[in-house]
Amino acid sequence: MDEKETGGGDVDALVDLMESELGTSSQKQDVSARSKFNAFLDRHVSVGMTLMKLKAVDVTKVMFGQLLSFLLLDPDVAWQTSMNYASSIKRQLEVATGTKPELEWYKRCRRHLSKRYLQEAISTGKKLKEQAPAMTLDDLRVISKI
């Protein structure tokens, strides 16, 4: 690609950044996502099955859809965590098995999963994302003294 196609040198830097190694927090998240995925495989695919034992033929749209349902039904997995896990597992499957899902299909899966979490949040009144309360003037005074 020439500079006209990429829009200049800044874009090249972003591409290089995207190709860089995962950071420590991403690696920890991958371990957590893989653990959850392995639990899914063991319970719903085959006893003793793990991500590292999967072959490309094992990775199907049905299996990935069942994984998303598994995440949705897990009370310990909130919306943002499910999005992070889906991305992590997709990437780990690509590395481990060489499979690449259709990008548009994968995007639809994520949108549908988000929609289901939103519907659940509306019906139960539970927030999609827990947030810290707003700072008070006293909080700001304490911080300014530090």
Rosetta blueprint (number, residue, H / E / L):
1 M L
2 D L
3 E H
4 K H
5 E H
6 T H
7 G L
8 G L
9 G H
10 D H
11 V H
12 D H
13 A H
14 L H
15 V H
16 D H
17 L H
18 M H
19 E L
20 S L
21 E L
22 L L
23 G L
24 T H
25 S H
26 S H
27 Q H
28 K H
29 Q H
30 D H
31 V H
32 S H
33 A H
34 R H
35 S H
36 K H
37 F H
38 N H
39 A H
40 F H
41 L H
42 D H
43 R H
44 H H
45 V L
46 S L
47 V L
48 G L
49 M L
50 T L
51 L H
52 M H
53 K H
54 L L
55 K L
56 A H
57 V H
58 D H
59 V L
60 T L
61 K H
62 V H
63 M H
64 F H
65 G H
66 Q H
67 L H
68 L H
69 S H
70 F H
71 L H
72 L H
73 L H
74 D L
75 P L
76 D L
77 V L
78 A L
79 W H
80 Q H
81 T H
82 S H
83 M H
84 N H
85 Y H
86 A H
87 S H
88 S H
89 I H
90 K H
91 R H
92 Q H
93 L H
94 E H
95 V H
96 A H
97 T H
98 G L
99 T L
100 K L
101 P L
102 E L
103 L H
104 E H
105 W H
106 Y H
107 K H
108 R H
109 C H
110 R H
111 R H
112 H H
113 L H
114 S H
115 K H
116 R H
117 Y H
118 L H
119 Q H
120 E H
121 A H
122 I H
123 S H
124 T H
125 G L
126 K L
127 K L
128 L L
129 K L
130 E L
131 Q L
132 A L
133 P L
134 A L
135 M L
136 T L
137 L H
138 D H
139 D H
140 L H
141 R H
142 V H
143 I H
144 S H
145 K H
146 I L
